[in-house]
Amino acid sequence: MLELAAIAAALTLAGAAHAQVSGNPAPPPPPPPPEMHGPDDRVTDFNRMQNDVAGRAAGPTRSLRPVPVSPEDVTPGSEVRDSKGVVIGSIERVGMGFAVVASPGGRIEVEFASLAKNNKGLLINMPKAKFDAIVSGKPAH
């Protein structure tokens, strides 16, 4: 009986020692707090990121292929060409995210996303005939 008590005590102590050795590790430290920016910094950072991602840089380009415009590229008086390079009109005024393109047949609002630029200036992705039809309200043939 004494032998049975000694075995029970030994098993109990071994279990307790094992539990201490294989205990759960300490939790990892919390991540550092995010950097604090003011509202002006966030807008500047967002615009910089958006231009970097889209590959847009203000100013002239030497590219023959159309590349996206930046808002700084769309200025009043700039000529706008069709998809074949024919001048269809010019920028009359610029709003928030859009420009008014004026041609001899009339004027329409065009979002910046619909404009591109190449080494000749601003472009819109449609032929002059379709642009003129939209401006006049008549269907293109």
Beta strands, then each sheet from edge to edge (+ up, - down):
strand 1: 67-68
strand 2: 79-81
strand 3: 87-94
strand 4: 98-103
strand 5: 106-111
strand 6: 115-118
strand 7: 121-124
sheet 1: 1+ 6- 7+ 2+ 3- 4+ 5-
end
